[in-house]
């Protein structure tokens, strides 16, 4: 016979607590003590962040409350935890602030999955070699389309001018109003420095075209790995495995070096978003018939009429249509 208050079942006191035994609350953390930072690179799930007004980099993980939300280089974030930056310390990213711009690409034109590459850049620098490897106009056009779609101002940098003539490419892109910088090994890069000053510029291009060489020249001591081009395939070796944001010396600005790409899918770009980037053409196509694709096969395209009466240059229209064909 058991005493009062004591059960005879020896296992009764070891039952699991009920699923709703803990007090629930709708109050969520406010993270009032969180500090702001910028994500400068990502390595195997660890985010290296530069805290505002602090030179020390902080390593952080992504908080569970962010769910599947991607955190990418260039993101402005709020972090909590150990933000000392000491070896072995670890903070948490609890919020990603609203992005001003996002540069995206897809693996190919049939891939519906958008891959955000860089956030909050305002300028896209397309780097292509004049030789070794040879320039790929189709790739340049595709990256230009992505820049216009993302709201980034494009710049075209032609490297290895000691190996090839830039005149044909300069003539192809001058009608679009794209600034073109021509460089060769050992060049001073004054024009490029002026274009980058005060901007957040993302460098994109085919493998082996010299992005890392440019970065090393622009930022002494950074020592980015430089790759070689395969003599058989003409393709460059990937030397940058992840994007990284690097501060420029005075007068300031940022460059974001990205891994070399061999394709640039544009399934995320619509014709409407593309043509809207060309303010002078956007107004002209209002006179096009419904469903007009604005290509040379359209008999009543208002763009052809604008060329005929002198409102639009034939060179600019051809450049526009060449880029439209890149994703059309």
LINKAGI-V158833 format. One record per helix or strand. SS is the DSSP state (H for helix, E for strand). FROM is the first residue (numbers start at 1). TO is the last residue. If there is no record, write none. Layout:
SS_FROM_TO + SS_FROM_TO
//
This chain:
H_12_14 + E_35_43 + E_46_51 + E_57_62 + H_64_66 + E_73_73 + E_76_81 + E_91_96 + E_102_106 + E_115_119 + E_123_129 + H_137_150 + E_153_159 + H_167_174 + E_179_182 + H_190_196 + E_200_206 + H_211_218 + E_229_229 + E_236_236 + E_244_247 + E_254_257 + E_261_261 + E_265_265 + H_271_275 + H_279_287 + H_302_308 + H_314_327
//
